[in-house]
Amino acid sequence: MDTSARLKGATLSAQKARLVADQVRGLSVESATNLLQFSGKKAATIILKLLESAVANAEHNSGLDVDDLFISRIYVDEAVTLKRLRPRAKGRANQRLKRSCHINITLSDQ
């Protein structure tokens, strides 16, 4: 049985989130939680919170045992990019891109 959780519009670039997502893909929930708690990256705290949400969904909605769960799929998609202007010299401006992403986690017990 599969259970999933989704985070839309995380204020983080998809490239940075994929670095952490690749580390936890295929791991059990317990080992992924340990890895994410001691990682220094911003994406690790966001993905850890989403993983805890997916585990709660599995327990409450599907009645699955937490000890048997592992991350079967995790993927990161790009979301909207906010375009902001940064003032520069002589009346010019540079564009600054504030990127965001959607993160999806699917847990399985098989």
C-alpha positions in Angstrom: 0.0 0.0 0.0 1.3 3.4 -0.9 0.9 6.6 1.0 2.1 10.0 -0.1 2.5 13.6 1.0 3.1 16.7 -1.1 4.6 20.1 -0.4 3.8 22.8 -2.9 5.7 26.1 -3.2 8.7 25.5 -0.9 10.9 28.5 -0.9 14.0 26.6 -2.1 15.4 25.9 -5.5 14.7 22.5 -7.0 18.3 21.8 -7.6 19.2 22.2 -3.9 16.2 20.0 -2.8 17.2 17.3 -5.3 20.6 16.9 -3.6 18.9 15.9 -0.3 16.1 13.9 -2.0 18.7 11.7 -3.8 20.3 10.9 -0.5 17.1 9.5 1.1 15.5 7.8 -1.9 15.0 4.1 -1.1 15.9 4.3 2.6 13.7 3.1 5.4 11.8 5.8 7.3 14.0 5.4 10.4 17.3 5.7 8.6 16.0 8.6 6.4 14.9 10.5 9.6 18.3 10.0 11.2 20.1 11.2 8.0 17.9 14.3 7.7 18.1 15.3 11.3 21.9 15.6 11.2 22.2 17.2 7.8 23.1 20.8 7.7 21.1 21.7 4.6 18.0 23.8 4.5 16.3 21.2 2.3 16.8 18.6 4.9 14.6 20.3 7.5 11.9 20.8 4.9 12.0 17.2 3.6 12.1 15.9 7.2 8.9 17.7 8.0 7.3 16.4 4.9 8.4 12.8 5.7 6.9 13.0 9.2 3.6 14.2 7.5 3.7 11.2 5.1 4.3 8.8 8.1 1.3 10.3 9.9 -0.8 9.9 6.8 0.3 6.2 6.6 -0.6 5.6 10.2 -3.9 7.5 10.4 -5.4 7.0 6.9 -4.1 3.6 5.9 -3.3 2.0 9.3 0.2 0.9 8.2 3.0 -0.1 10.6 5.7 2.6 10.7 8.6 0.1 11.1 7.9 -1.5 7.7 7.7 1.8 5.7 10.4 3.0 3.3 10.6 5.8 0.8 9.6 4.3 -2.6 9.5 7.6 -4.5 10.6 11.1 -3.9 10.8 13.7 -6.6 11.2 17.5 -6.8 9.6 19.6 -9.5 10.1 23.3 -10.2 7.4 25.7 -9.1 6.9 29.4 -9.9 9.9 31.7 -10.0 9.5 35.2 -8.5 11.3 37.8 -10.5 12.6 40.7 -8.5 14.8 43.7 -9.4 18.1 44.6 -7.7 19.2 48.2 -8.1 22.6 48.7 -9.6 24.9 51.6 -10.5 23.9 54.4 -12.9 20.1 53.8 -12.7 20.3 50.2 -14.0 18.8 47.1 -12.5 19.6 43.4 -12.5 17.0 40.7 -12.3 17.0 38.4 -9.3 15.2 35.0 -9.5 13.6 33.6 -6.3 13.0 30.0 -7.1 10.6 27.6 -5.5 9.7 23.9 -5.8 7.2 21.2 -5.2 8.3 18.1 -3.3 6.4 14.8 -3.4 7.1 11.7 -1.2 5.6 8.3 -1.5 6.0 5.7 1.2 5.5 2.0 0.7 5.5 -1.0 3.0 6.3 -3.7 0.4 
